[in-house]
């Protein structure tokens, strides 16, 4: 006796569970290149799609490190207070504020570079946001995903909007188009 049902998950839409002799076994359909359709390979496909989209539109972003800037400003004010007393706090705060401002005024870098340098937990968040747009879209490899998204202007705009929303909200980056 066996039965099959599809796992209802937006992260692995091609996963199936089979009931054979009272035990559940898990199976995934294979990709066209022979690799298993794992979440990691799907996430790599989505990250590469985001990189390609942002490269086509020449999007650049400057990531601001406000936490680092405020730590420098506070640290120099504290050091100034230790060395110079009350006037040192003022001088240290002013110097630290300028140094912190300089540190947080980020340099614009190509968005594909920023996407590929994201730590895994931020890549997973971006993947979840983009999958919210892609919904139940099914693809076998990066080439097919790219063709599906680039061939549909509405879907391309929605993916780009989700990418920019993530970059501006989560990374608190300033976005600029072109050179």
C-alpha positions, 0 to 999 in steps of 0.5 A: 500500500502506498500513497503520494501527496505533495508537500505544501510549502512555498520554499520547496514546491517540488517536494513529494512524500510517499507512504510505503508500507506505513513509512513516509519517504521524501523525494524531489524531482530532478533538475534538467542538469541532473542536480537535485532541486534543493532549496540551496540551488533554487536560492542560488538561482534567485540570487543570480536572477537578482544580480542579472536584473540589477546589472541590466538596469545598472543599479548601484547602492551605498550601504550605510553602516550607521551603527559603526558610525555612532560607535565611533562618535561615542567612542571618541567623545568618551576618549575626549572626556577622559583626556580633556575633561568637559571640553574634551567631550565636546571636541571628541564628540565633534571629531567623532561625529565628523568621522562617523559621518564620513564612515557612514557616507557609503561608496556606491557599488554595483548591486550585483556585488552587494547581493553576492556578498550578503551573508546567508541569513540575509540571502534567505530573507531576500529569497523569501521576498522574491519568492513572494513575488514569484509565487508558484512559478516553477523552473528547472534551472537559472536559464529558464528562470531568467527567461520566464522573468525577463519575458514578462515585463510585469513580473520583471518589474515586480521582482525589481521592486521587491529587490529594491524594497529589500535593499532600502528597508533591510540594508538601509542602502541608498539606491542610484541608477546608471553610472 
